[in-house]
Amino acid sequence: MHRHLKLGYLALNVTNMEASKKFYESMVGLNLTEIGANGEHFFRCSDDHHNIVLYKKDQASLKRIGWELESESDMNQLYSALERSKVKVREVDAAERAFLHQGRTIRFEDPFSGAVHEYYTDQRRLGGTPFEPTVAKIQKLGHVVLKTPRYEDALAFYMDVLNFRSSDFVEGMITFMRAFPIPYHHSFGLAKSDKGAMHHLNFMVSEVDDIGKGMWRYKKNDVVVVRGPGRHPPSGAMFLYALDPDGHTVEYSFGMEEFPEVSPRKPRQLPPLPESIDFWGAPTDPRMGATGNIEKAEAAPAKKLQPA
Ligand SMILES: [Fe+2]
């Protein structure tokens, strides 16, 4: 089956570009790399051209989730697996690929949450001008967690078709998954809910100080902290969750278990209790994960291209 290289980027629709730019640049600590012709803002926390892309829209939502594959042959394997499972796949045209600085790019809708996943084979690297950490030593875009009412069906889709592996799960509530063979405990999470939505997005940071400094920076700048600091039992990661200007929940996490590709440990089942999510007993603001609308997928084009 296809092999993932990384969780590459997330595209978000935001209602107030200036406020969101300020938040992702000055509060989270991303570097702005480019502004598109229609005001799209590209940010990064690595040598990639982008790890977050913001689009201006009347309603805030998750626009898509971008995954980078290891090679063209991985793309062909994924394409075949999606076709076998009757998922409609759309090839992104040359103009949009140029806009995104990406190689071959496909998109499809996860039928269970409604989220659009994008897979691409390469993205322009900005090696000459490395990412410069500012307010936090961000390591990478870490993961995204989606919610779905069709939890069991969705889990089967992610594991059987998208080649994700379960690392741990809280019984009947949430499964933490590796997009194989990315080693981190989770690059993706799937939670049971009454509707399809995004719960949160995550950046992994390099030091515990990034968590503590982040908390006080948020508080001093009237950014709403919705949970933390705390520590997740499943992954061992310390966490801090805050809201972006549209209410999207954004997490910093420090430290995460890594899995070997061969002979990884088996997933553990945790009881559906608050202690399974946080060792430290941090209270949860009800706004956490509450605003995570998903943009409806664009209609498939009339002519569908075949894999190369
Ligand atoms: Fe998380």
Boltz pocket constraint, residues with backbone or C-beta under 6 A from the ligand:
constraints:
  - pocket:
      binder: B
      contacts: [[A, 143], [A, 145], [A, 200], [A, 202], [A, 251]]
      max_distance: 6.0
